[in-house]
Each structure stands twice: as structure tokens, then as C-alpha cells.
Amino acid sequence: MINSINRRSFIQKTAYTLSGIALANSLLAFEANPEYVDAPLFDVIIVGGSYSGLSAALALGRSLRKVLVIDSGTPCNTPAPHSHNFLTQDGKVPQEIAHIAKQDILKYPSISWLDDQVTHAELKGNETIIETANGKKVRGRRILFATGLKDIMPDLDGYSACWGKSILHCPYCHGYEFKGKKIGIMGDGNTAFHYALLVKNYGASLQIFTQDSSKLEKVQRDALGRNGIEIIESTVKKLQHKDGWLEAVQLENGRTVHLDALYNRPLFEQHCKVPVHLGCELTAQGLLKTDPNQQTSLKGIYACGDNSSFRSIPVAVATGSTAGAAINIDLAIEDF
Ligand SMILES: Cc1cc2nc3c(=O)[nH]c(=O)nc-3n(C[C@H](O)[C@H](O)[C@H](O)COP(=O)(O)OP(=O)(O)OC[C@H]3O[C@@H](n4cnc5c(N)ncnc54)[C@H](O)[C@@H]3O)c2cc1C
């Protein structure tokens, strides 16, 4: 009888704050905190449950850490029909890779999952209070932002429809699929030259669209000329495509150039502004500054994946794994 009453009151106490959280672990700690007494405490809250966050969760779940992953479900590679250059998963649909990874981590009973968006974080002594769009409040001893980047689509007719399908940002990810095709580069200066170096090997024809009079240096122009790469100094005003598959670019000067794919790197921003509002520093490129352990400029706040490093799934997984191990040792030292 006593046991059943205790059990009931425990369930009542937890039901309010935990509704909506898929709890794999029922042993949540409710440590006293005057303002957030009902907010459950986790060893680690991972914000972002895509490749980098899932990789960190795996290391932490295998270390018996009490982890909550909160994910809003919009990874950056959603427009891409297939993903490449990640060993064992080459050519898979991006969502399928993430699905397999999520199944892997939810096998570990100390890992919980919440479909929600983190909107606010606040440091309170040794803990960070996290708030979500659906009104949940949770506390973490360590926070890991695995929140990725958001690409900003330029105001160019056809661009967003082609992005991820036939507008490419990375030759390693999608260059092979367009080998021997008619390829363009929309860009100028060192960025365009760097793309030309990498992409020339794939293309039967390669043209650079500099949008305006080119900033390429003479030595670069000469090298491009030697390699048969045309520089077209006119603004691209429209992309002709069928269901996102590029057919031609229309230029300001009236010319239409037939193309199968276009390399371009759009501007980006941090997908989640919470770490910056919390006080984490950014690099000049707009990435979160991290040390070799993936810790940001704030103690106890970590970052991994695209928000702080080179954009690729293998790197996201590597930095996530590094962050998971670094957070685990950080907690181990504190508790020992
Ligand atoms: C079009 C395109 C194609 C690509 N193709 C390839 C490829 O073929 N091969 C390859 O290796 N790489 C590819 N990449 C790069 C690769 O997708 C990224 O490097 C990888 O997705 C980074 O993983 P991540 O976990 O850091 O971030 P993401 O995968 O972007 O995931 C971030 C996660 O955090 C969540 N999130 C953000 N803010 C919040 C918040 N406030 N609260 C809760 N959750 C939040 C998001 O919803 C998302 O689920 C491609 C990228 C793009 C844009």
C-alpha cells in the first residue's frame, strides 16, 4: 500500500513537467532549485538531434550519462535527394542516415528525446536552464549545441528550387554525380578560383559566372584560360529548371547558357541564435568558437557539427563524438 501511494505521488509529481518527453529513463533527478524546482536535471542537454548531436549522444549514452536530446527536425541537407562521401552510408537519403542513427542512440536507456525547439538558455550557477517553444523547462549540467547552420537563399528566380539538387556547394558531396556534364560556377575571386581547381576534374565543360566585372587576378585568369575555363562577366538573372534540375541560366546580357549543375555557396547564419544570446563568441566566419574539446568560449557550453566546423556529415559525426567524450570526462572529473 505504502509503495503504491509513493509510486502514485511520484508519477503525479513528474507528469506535469515531463509530458511530451519520451523518457527512456525513469530515474530523473529532481534537485532543488528555487526557481525551477520542477525542472528535471540532466547531465547533458543536447540541442539538435541530427548527425553531430546524435554522434555525441551515442558516446554519452554509452557512458551512462543522463542525456536529453531536443530537436526541431529541420537539418540543413533536407533538400538533397541523396547524401555522399560518408563511409557505409554513401548514396543514402539524408533522412535515412539520421533515422538509423536515432535508432542507435535510443537503445541506450539513459537517453531521452524531445521533439521541440529550444528558445532560451540561461546560466544559473553550475546549471543551465533551457526553455522550449512548447513551454518545457529543463536543467542541464552541460549543454551541447549541435544546431547546424541555416543557408540563406538569394533572391534569384529558381535558386531555392534547385538548391541541394542541381545547385551544389560541395564537390565531395555531389560532384561525382555530375561528372562529364556541363557545369557552372556562380562566384568570383578566390572562391570561384578554388571551385574551378576542384571541379575541373569532373566537368566536360566549365564556366564561371562572376555576376559583374570579375575580381579574379591576372594570374588566376591566365590559369583558368590555360584550362579552357570561360569567365562570363554578366549577372545571372534567372535559373531555368525542371523540378529543381537545372537546364540553363539566363544572363543579364541576353545570353542563355545550358547547364546541368551550378556550384555556389550561399550566405548562412547560425540555425539557432540561443548560444550567441547566451554569450558564446563567434569566429569572423560566423561559426561558434570552440577549443579542441569542442567547448565554446563559455565554460560548460559545448558546440559541434556545422555550427562550429567544416560542413560535412563525417566531420559533424567526428566533432560530435569528440564533444561527447570531452563532456563525459569533464563531468567525471567534477564528480570524482
Ligand atoms: C544541400 C546540402 C547537401 C549536403 N550534402 C552532403 C553530402 O552529400 N555529404 C556530406 O557529408 N555532407 C553534406 N552536406 C553537409 C551536411 O548536411 C552537414 O554537414 C550536416 O547536416 C551537419 O550536421 P549537424 O548535425 O551539425 O547539423 P544539421 O544536420 O543541420 O542539424 C541541426 C539540427 O539541429 C536542430 N536545431 C536547430 N536549432 C534548434 C533549436 N533551437 N532547438 C532544437 N533543435 C534545433 C535542427 O532542427 C536540426 O535537426 C550537405 C549540406 C547541404 C546544405
The ligand as an ORCA input file, in Angstrom:
! r2SCAN-3c Opt
* xyz 0 1
  C      22.001     20.752    -49.598
  C      23.074     20.085    -48.793
  C      23.578     18.858    -49.186
  C      24.576     18.234    -48.440
  N      25.092     17.042    -48.865
  C      26.040     16.417    -48.121
  C      26.578     15.166    -48.543
  O      26.203     14.602    -49.575
  N      27.549     14.598    -47.760
  C      28.001     15.187    -46.621
  O      28.881     14.641    -45.960
  N      27.509     16.394    -46.217
  C      26.534     17.001    -46.923
  N      26.043     18.206    -46.528
  C      26.516     18.779    -45.259
  C      25.791     18.068    -44.100
  O      24.413     18.014    -44.357
  C      26.044     18.820    -42.796
  O      27.454     18.893    -42.596
  C      25.385     18.091    -41.630
  O      23.990     18.050    -41.793
  C      25.734     18.799    -40.317
  O      25.135     18.113    -39.261
  P      24.723     18.914    -37.946
  O      24.193     17.884    -37.010
  O      25.850     19.754    -37.486
  O      23.580     19.951    -38.399
  P      22.186     19.688    -39.139
  O      22.196     18.377    -39.849
  O      21.869     20.904    -39.909
  O      21.155     19.528    -37.932
  C      20.940     20.524    -36.976
  C      19.747     20.059    -36.146
  O      19.556     20.978    -35.049
  C      18.180     21.279    -34.963
  N      18.027     22.584    -34.315
  C      18.478     23.803    -34.738
  N      18.111     24.767    -33.869
  C      17.420     24.139    -32.877
  C      16.778     24.594    -31.707
  N      16.769     25.889    -31.367
  N      16.150     23.692    -30.917
  C      16.147     22.369    -31.234
  N      16.751     21.886    -32.344
  C      17.371     22.758    -33.156
  C      17.681     21.269    -36.405
  O      16.280     21.114    -36.484
  C      18.444     20.072    -36.957
  O      17.733     18.862    -36.770
  C      25.057     18.845    -47.254
  C      24.532     20.094    -46.846
  C      23.561     20.705    -47.609
  C      23.017     22.036    -47.163
*
